[in-house]
């Protein structure tokens, strides 16, 4: 079976039970009904969003650590400032 076709086949789902505060539950219910989504779809979207955010935060921490290991030189900062002035100076504010 081609890979493109395989990726569209449904996967086995695992049911989980979670406890959330009543006010959060009511807010989610209102939003999901307004958007015509199932609870499962809302939870899947939220979990995917959280996982993406966590992955991005790992990259941010690695980026910050890199700058701590090798901070920008005064010359690099001046070059970046000059570039910003040139680029932003051309914008209509």
C-alpha distances in whole Angstrom, upper triangle without the diagonal:
4,7,8,7,7,10,11,11,15,16,19,22,25,28,31,35,37,40,41,45,46,46,43,41,43,43,39,39,41,39,35,37,38,35,33,31,30,32,28,27,31,30,27,28,31,30,27,30,32,30,30,33,34,31,34,37,36,36,39,41,39,41,44,44,44,47,49,48,49,51,51,55,57,57,53,54,56,54,52,54,56,52,52,55,54,51,52,56,54,53,55,56
4,6,5,6,9,11,11,15,16,20,23,26,29,32,35,37,40,41,44,45,46,42,41,43,42,38,39,40,37,35,36,37,33,32,30,30,32,28,27,30,30,26,27,30,29,26,29,31,28,28,31,32,29,31,35,34,33,36,38,37,38,41,42,41,44,46,46,47,48,48,52,54,53,50,51,53,51,48,51,52,49,48,52,51,48,49,52,50,49,51,52
4,5,5,6,9,10,14,14,18,20,24,27,29,33,34,38,38,41,43,43,39,38,40,39,35,36,38,35,32,34,35,31,31,28,28,29,26,24,27,27,23,24,27,25,22,25,27,24,24,28,28,26,28,31,30,29,33,35,33,34,38,38,38,40,43,42,43,45,45,48,51,50,46,47,50,47,45,48,49,46,45,49,48,45,46,49,48,47,49,49
4,6,5,7,10,13,14,18,20,24,27,29,32,34,37,37,40,41,41,38,37,38,37,33,34,36,33,30,32,32,29,28,26,26,27,24,22,25,25,22,22,25,24,21,24,26,24,23,27,28,25,27,30,30,29,32,35,34,34,38,39,38,40,43,43,43,45,45,48,50,50,46,47,49,47,44,47,48,44,44,47,46,43,44,47,46,44,46,47
4,5,6,7,11,13,16,19,22,25,28,32,33,36,37,40,41,41,38,36,38,37,33,34,35,32,29,31,32,28,27,25,25,27,24,22,25,25,22,23,26,25,22,25,28,25,25,29,30,28,29,33,32,32,35,37,36,37,41,41,41,44,46,46,47,48,48,51,54,53,49,50,53,50,47,50,51,48,47,51,50,46,47,51,49,47,49,50
4,5,6,9,10,14,16,20,23,26,29,31,34,35,38,39,40,36,35,37,36,32,33,35,32,29,31,32,29,27,25,24,26,22,21,24,24,20,22,25,23,21,24,26,24,24,27,28,26,28,31,31,31,34,35,35,36,39,40,40,42,44,44,45,47,47,51,53,53,49,50,52,50,47,50,52,48,48,51,50,47,48,51,50,48,50,51
4,6,8,9,13,15,18,21,24,27,28,32,32,36,37,37,33,32,34,33,29,30,32,29,26,28,29,26,25,22,22,23,20,18,21,21,17,18,21,20,17,20,22,20,20,24,24,23,25,28,27,27,30,32,32,33,36,37,37,39,41,41,42,44,44,48,50,50,46,47,49,47,44,47,48,45,44,48,47,44,45,48,47,45,47,47
4,6,9,13,14,18,21,23,26,28,31,32,35,35,36,32,31,32,31,28,28,30,27,24,26,27,23,22,20,19,21,18,16,20,20,17,17,21,20,18,21,23,21,21,25,26,24,26,29,29,30,32,34,34,35,38,39,39,42,44,44,45,46,46,50,52,52,48,48,51,49,46,48,50,46,45,49,48,45,45,49,47,45,47,47
4,6,10,12,16,19,22,25,27,30,31,35,35,36,33,31,33,32,28,28,30,28,25,26,28,25,23,20,19,21,18,17,20,20,17,19,22,21,19,22,24,22,23,26,27,26,28,31,31,31,34,36,36,37,40,41,41,44,46,46,47,48,49,52,55,55,51,51,54,52,49,51,53,50,49,52,52,48,49,52,51,49,50,51
4,7,9,12,15,18,21,23,27,28,31,32,33,29,27,29,29,25,25,27,26,22,24,26,22,21,18,16,18,14,14,17,17,14,16,19,18,17,20,22,21,22,25,26,25,27,30,30,31,33,35,35,37,39,40,41,43,45,46,47,48,49,52,55,55,51,51,54,52,49,51,53,50,49,52,52,49,49,52,51,49,50,50
4,6,10,13,16,19,21,25,26,30,31,32,28,27,29,29,25,25,28,26,23,25,27,24,22,19,17,17,14,14,17,16,13,16,18,16,16,19,20,19,20,23,24,23,26,28,28,29,32,33,33,35,37,38,39,42,43,43,45,46,47,51,53,54,50,50,53,51,48,51,53,50,48,52,52,49,49,53,52,49,51,51
4,7,10,13,17,19,23,25,28,29,31,28,26,28,28,25,25,28,26,23,25,27,25,23,20,17,17,13,15,18,16,14,17,19,17,17,20,21,20,22,25,24,24,27,29,29,31,33,34,34,37,39,39,40,43,44,45,46,48,49,53,55,56,52,52,55,54,51,53,55,52,51,54,55,51,51,55,54,52,54,53
4,6,10,13,16,19,21,25,25,27,24,22,25,25,21,21,25,23,20,22,25,22,21,17,14,14,10,12,15,13,11,14,16,14,15,18,19,18,20,23,23,23,26,27,28,30,32,33,33,36,37,38,40,42,43,44,46,47,48,52,54,55,51,51,54,53,50,52,54,51,50,53,54,50,50,54,53,51,52,52
4,6,10,13,17,19,22,24,26,23,21,24,24,21,21,25,24,21,23,26,24,22,18,15,14,11,13,15,12,11,15,16,14,15,19,18,17,20,23,22,23,26,27,27,29,31,32,33,35,37,37,39,42,42,43,45,46,48,52,54,55,51,51,54,53,50,52,55,52,50,54,55,51,51,55,54,52,53,52
4,7,10,14,16,20,21,23,20,18,21,22,19,19,22,22,19,21,24,22,21,17,14,12,9,13,14,11,12,15,16,14,16,19,19,19,22,23,23,24,27,28,28,31,33,33,35,37,38,39,41,43,43,45,47,48,49,53,55,56,53,52,55,55,51,53,56,53,51,55,56,52,52,55,55,53,54,53
4,7,10,13,17,18,20,18,16,19,20,17,18,21,21,19,21,24,23,22,18,15,12,10,13,14,11,12,15,14,13,16,18,17,17,21,22,21,23,26,26,27,30,31,31,33,35,36,37,39,41,41,43,45,46,48,51,54,55,51,51,54,53,50,51,54,52,50,53,55,51,51,54,54,52,53,52
4,7,10,13,15,17,15,13,17,18,16,16,20,20,18,20,23,23,22,18,15,12,11,15,14,11,13,17,15,14,17,19,18,19,22,23,22,25,27,27,28,31,32,32,34,37,37,38,40,42,42,44,46,47,49,52,54,56,52,51,55,54,51,52,55,53,51,54,55,52,51,55,55,52,53,52
4,7,10,12,15,12,11,15,16,14,15,18,18,17,20,22,22,21,18,16,12,12,15,13,10,13,16,14,13,16,18,16,17,21,21,20,23,25,25,26,29,30,30,32,34,35,36,38,40,40,42,44,44,46,50,52,53,50,49,52,52,48,50,53,51,48,51,53,50,49,52,53,50,51,49
4,7,9,12,10,9,13,14,13,14,18,18,18,20,22,22,22,20,17,14,14,17,15,13,16,18,15,15,19,19,17,20,23,22,22,25,27,26,28,31,31,31,34,36,35,36,39,41,40,42,45,45,47,50,52,54,51,49,52,53,49,50,53,51,49,52,53,51,49,53,53,50,51,49
4,6,8,7,6,10,11,10,12,15,16,16,18,20,20,21,18,17,13,15,17,14,12,16,17,14,14,18,18,16,19,22,21,21,24,26,25,27,30,29,30,33,34,34,35,38,39,39,41,44,43,45,49,50,52,49,47,50,50,47,48,51,49,46,49,51,48,46,50,50,47,48,46
4,6,5,6,9,10,11,12,15,16,16,18,20,21,22,20,19,15,17,19,16,15,19,19,16,17,21,20,19,22,24,23,23,27,27,26,29,32,31,31,34,36,35,37,40,40,40,43,45,44,46,50,51,53,50,48,51,51,47,48,51,50,47,49,51,48,47,50,51,47,48,45
4,5,5,6,9,10,10,12,14,15,16,18,20,20,19,18,15,18,19,16,16,20,20,18,19,23,22,21,24,26,25,26,29,30,29,32,34,34,34,38,39,38,40,43,43,43,46,48,47,49,52,53,55,52,50,53,53,50,50,53,51,48,51,53,50,48,51,52,48,48,46
4,5,5,6,9,10,11,12,14,16,17,18,20,19,18,15,18,19,16,16,20,20,17,19,22,21,20,24,26,24,25,29,29,28,31,33,32,33,37,37,37,39,42,42,42,45,47,46,47,50,51,53,50,48,51,51,47,47,50,49,46,48,50,47,45,48,49,45,45,43
4,5,5,6,9,10,11,12,14,15,16,18,16,16,13,15,16,13,13,16,16,13,15,19,17,17,20,22,21,22,25,25,25,28,30,29,30,33,34,34,36,39,39,39,42,44,43,44,48,49,50,47,45,48,48,45,45,48,46,43,46,48,45,43,46,46,43,43,41
4,6,5,6,9,10,10,12,14,15,16,14,13,10,13,15,12,12,15,16,14,16,19,18,18,21,23,22,23,26,27,27,30,32,32,33,35,37,37,38,41,42,42,45,46,46,47,51,52,53,50,48,51,51,47,48,51,49,46,48,50,47,45,49,49,45,46,44
4,5,5,6,9,10,11,12,14,15,14,14,12,15,16,13,14,18,18,16,19,21,20,21,24,25,25,26,29,30,30,32,34,34,35,38,39,39,41,43,44,44,47,49,48,49,52,53,55,52,50,52,52,48,49,52,50,47,49,51,47,45,49,49,45,45,43
4,5,5,6,9,10,11,12,14,13,14,12,15,15,12,13,17,16,14,17,19,18,18,22,23,22,24,27,27,27,30,32,31,33,35,36,36,38,41,41,42,44,46,45,46,49,50,51,48,46,49,49,45,45,48,46,43,45,47,44,42,45,45,41,41,39
4,5,5,6,8,10,10,12,10,10,8,11,12,8,10,13,12,11,14,16,15,16,19,20,20,22,25,25,25,28,30,30,31,34,35,35,37,39,40,41,43,45,44,45,48,50,51,48,46,48,48,44,45,48,45,43,45,47,43,42,45,45,41,42,40
4,5,5,6,8,10,10,9,9,8,12,12,10,11,15,14,14,17,19,18,19,22,23,23,25,28,28,29,32,33,33,35,37,38,39,41,43,44,45,47,48,48,49,52,53,54,51,49,52,52,48,48,51,49,46,48,50,46,45,48,48,44,44,42
4,6,5,6,9,10,10,11,11,15,14,12,14,17,16,15,19,21,20,21,24,25,24,27,29,29,30,33,34,34,36,38,39,39,42,44,44,45,48,49,48,49,52,53,54,51,49,51,51,47,47,50,48,45,47,48,45,43,46,46,42,42,40
4,5,5,6,8,9,10,10,13,12,9,12,15,13,13,16,18,16,18,21,22,21,24,26,26,27,30,31,31,33,36,36,36,39,41,41,42,45,46,45,45,49,50,51,47,46,48,48,44,44,47,44,41,44,45,42,40,43,43,39,39,37
4,5,5,6,5,7,7,10,9,7,10,12,11,12,15,16,16,18,20,21,21,24,26,26,27,30,31,31,33,36,36,37,39,41,42,43,45,47,46,47,50,51,52,49,47,50,49,45,46,48,46,43,46,47,43,42,45,44,41,41,40
4,5,5,6,8,9,12,12,10,14,16,15,16,19,20,20,22,24,25,25,28,30,30,31,34,35,35,37,39,40,41,43,45,46,47,49,50,50,50,54,55,55,52,50,53,52,48,49,51,49,46,48,49,46,44,47,46,43,43,42
4,6,8,11,12,15,13,12,15,17,15,16,20,21,20,22,25,25,25,28,30,29,31,34,35,34,37,39,39,40,43,44,45,46,49,49,48,49,52,53,54,50,49,51,50,46,47,49,46,43,46,46,43,41,44,43,40,40,38
4,6,9,11,13,11,10,13,15,13,14,17,18,17,20,22,22,23,26,27,27,29,31,32,32,35,37,37,38,41,42,42,44,46,47,46,47,50,51,52,48,47,49,48,44,45,47,44,42,44,45,41,40,43,42,38,38,37
4,7,10,12,10,10,14,14,14,15,18,19,19,21,23,24,25,27,29,29,31,33,34,35,37,39,39,40,43,44,45,47,49,50,49,49,53,54,55,51,50,52,51,47,48,50,47,45,47,48,44,43,46,45,42,42,41
4,7,8,6,7,10,11,10,12,15,15,16,18,20,21,22,24,26,26,28,30,31,32,34,36,37,38,40,42,43,44,46,47,47,47,51,53,53,49,48,51,50,46,47,49,46,44,47,47,44,43,46,45,42,42,41
4,5,5,6,9,10,11,12,14,15,17,18,20,21,23,24,26,27,29,31,32,33,35,37,38,39,41,42,44,45,47,48,48,49,52,54,55,51,50,53,52,48,49,51,49,46,49,50,46,45,49,48,45,45,44
4,5,5,6,9,10,10,12,14,15,16,18,20,21,22,24,26,27,29,30,31,33,35,36,37,39,41,42,43,45,47,46,47,51,53,54,50,49,52,51,47,48,51,48,46,49,50,46,45,49,48,45,46,45
4,5,5,6,9,10,10,12,14,15,16,18,20,21,22,24,26,27,29,30,31,33,35,36,37,39,41,42,43,45,45,46,50,52,53,49,48,51,50,47,48,50,48,46,49,50,46,45,49,48,45,46,45
4,5,5,6,9,10,10,12,14,15,16,18,20,21,22,24,26,27,28,30,32,33,34,36,38,39,41,42,44,44,44,48,50,51,47,46,49,48,44,45,48,45,43,46,47,43,42,46,45,42,43,42
4,5,5,6,9,10,11,12,14,15,16,18,20,21,22,25,26,27,29,31,31,33,35,36,37,39,41,42,42,43,46,48,49,45,44,47,46,42,43,46,43,41,44,45,41,40,44,43,40,41,40
4,5,5,6,8,10,10,12,14,15,16,18,20,21,23,25,25,27,29,30,31,33,35,36,37,39,41,41,42,46,47,48,45,44,47,46,42,44,46,44,42,45,46,42,41,45,45,42,43,42
4,5,5,6,8,10,10,12,14,15,16,18,20,21,23,24,26,27,29,30,32,33,35,36,38,39,39,41,44,46,47,43,43,46,45,41,43,45,42,40,44,45,41,41,44,44,41,42,41
4,6,5,6,9,10,11,12,14,15,16,18,20,21,22,24,26,27,28,30,32,33,35,36,38,38,38,42,44,44,41,40,43,42,38,40,42,39,37,40,41,38,37,41,40,37,38,38
4,6,5,6,9,10,10,12,14,15,16,19,20,21,22,25,26,27,28,30,32,33,35,36,36,37,41,42,43,40,39,42,41,37,39,41,39,37,40,41,38,37,40,40,37,38,37
4,5,5,6,9,10,10,12,14,15,17,19,20,21,23,24,26,27,29,30,31,33,35,35,36,40,42,43,39,39,42,41,38,39,42,39,37,41,42,39,38,42,42,39,40,39
4,5,5,6,9,10,11,12,14,16,17,18,20,21,23,24,26,27,29,30,32,33,34,35,38,40,41,37,37,40,39,35,37,40,37,35,39,39,36,36,40,39,37,38,38
4,6,5,6,9,10,11,12,14,16,16,18,20,21,22,24,26,27,28,30,32,31,32,36,38,39,35,34,37,36,33,34,37,34,32,36,37,33,33,36,36,34,35,34
4,5,5,6,9,10,10,13,14,15,16,19,20,21,22,24,26,27,29,30,30,32,35,37,38,35,34,37,36,33,34,37,35,33,36,38,35,34,38,38,35,37,36
4,5,5,6,9,10,11,13,14,15,17,19,20,21,23,25,26,27,29,29,31,35,37,38,34,34,37,36,33,35,37,35,33,37,38,35,35,39,39,36,38,37
4,5,5,6,9,10,11,12,14,16,17,18,20,21,23,25,26,27,28,29,32,34,35,31,31,34,33,30,32,34,32,30,34,35,31,31,35,35,33,35,34
4,5,5,6,9,10,10,12,14,15,16,18,20,21,22,24,26,26,27,30,32,33,30,29,32,31,28,30,33,30,28,32,33,30,30,34,34,32,34,32
4,5,5,6,9,10,11,13,14,15,17,19,20,21,23,25,25,26,30,32,34,30,30,33,32,29,31,34,32,30,34,35,32,32,36,36,34,37,35
4,5,5,7,9,10,11,13,15,16,17,19,20,21,23,24,25,29,31,32,29,28,32,31,28,30,33,30,29,33,34,31,31,35,35,34,36,35
4,5,5,6,9,10,10,12,14,15,17,18,20,21,21,22,26,28,29,26,25,28,28,24,26,29,27,26,29,30,28,28,31,32,30,32,32
4,5,5,6,9,10,10,12,14,15,16,18,20,20,21,25,27,29,25,25,28,28,25,26,29,28,26,30,31,29,28,32,33,31,34,32
4,5,5,6,9,10,11,12,14,15,16,18,19,21,25,27,29,25,25,29,28,25,27,30,29,28,31,33,30,30,34,35,34,36,35
4,5,5,6,9,10,10,13,14,15,16,17,19,22,25,26,22,22,26,25,22,25,27,25,24,28,29,27,27,31,32,31,33,33
4,5,5,6,9,10,11,12,14,15,15,17,20,23,24,20,20,23,23,20,22,25,23,22,26,27,25,25,29,30,29,31,30
4,5,5,6,9,10,10,12,14,15,17,20,23,24,21,21,25,25,22,24,27,26,25,28,30,28,28,32,33,32,35,33
4,5,5,6,9,10,10,12,13,16,19,22,23,20,20,24,24,21,24,27,25,25,28,30,28,29,32,33,32,35,34
4,5,5,7,9,10,11,11,13,16,19,20,17,17,20,20,17,20,23,21,21,24,26,24,25,28,29,29,32,31
4,5,5,6,9,10,10,12,15,18,19,17,16,20,20,18,20,23,22,21,24,26,25,25,28,30,29,32,31
4,5,5,6,9,10,13,16,19,20,18,18,22,22,20,22,25,25,24,27,29,28,29,32,33,33,36,35
4,5,5,6,8,10,14,17,18,15,16,20,19,18,20,23,22,22,26,27,26,27,30,32,31,35,34
4,5,5,5,7,11,13,15,12,13,16,17,15,17,20,20,20,23,25,24,25,27,29,29,32,31
4,6,6,9,12,15,17,15,15,19,19,18,20,23,23,23,26,28,27,28,30,32,32,35,34
4,6,10,12,15,17,15,16,20,20,19,22,24,24,25,27,29,29,30,32,34,34,38,37
4,7,9,12,14,12,13,16,17,16,19,21,21,22,25,26,26,27,30,31,32,35,35
4,6,9,11,10,10,13,14,14,16,18,19,19,22,24,24,24,27,29,29,33,32
4,7,8,6,6,10,11,10,12,15,15,16,18,20,20,21,24,26,26,30,29
4,5,5,6,9,10,11,12,14,15,17,19,20,21,22,24,26,28,31,30
4,6,5,6,9,10,11,12,14,15,17,18,20,21,22,25,26,29,29
4,5,5,6,9,10,11,12,14,15,17,18,20,21,23,25,28,28
4,5,5,6,9,10,11,12,14,15,16,18,20,22,23,26,26
4,5,5,6,9,10,11,12,14,15,16,18,20,21,25,24
4,5,5,6,9,10,11,12,14,15,16,19,20,23,23
4,5,5,6,9,10,11,12,14,15,17,19,22,23
4,5,5,6,9,10,10,12,14,16,17,20,20
4,5,5,6,9,10,10,12,14,15,19,18
4,5,5,6,9,10,10,13,15,18,18
4,5,5,6,8,10,11,13,17,17
4,5,5,6,8,10,11,14,14
4,6,5,5,8,10,13,13
4,6,5,7,9,13,14
4,5,6,7,11,12
4,5,5,9,9
4,5,8,9
4,7,9
4,6
4
